[in-house]
Amino acid sequence: SSDLLVERGLIAPGAVLCDIARRHIAKVRADGTLVSADARGSIHQVGAAVQGAPACNGWTFWHVEINGSLAPIDLLRQKLRAELH
């Protein structure tokens, strides 16, 4: 889960995530949850809320800037999985 990304230092608390079009932003909290202008919760809950959608795959919706390019946070999850195995 996203709290492991924070715990392992792959995403810092306070980091700003956005969607690929940079329309929606949310800030990462220390426990791995997100907070946006009008929602707080898991990466999936906040992703759904900012889009007004019933559900959202937060792993592919939310992106982080890495070396000047946006990458889905799912890449960080894959990296973490590789390190754990």
Order of alpha helices (4+ residues) and beta strands (2+ residues): alpha-beta-beta-beta-beta-alpha-alpha-beta-beta-alpha
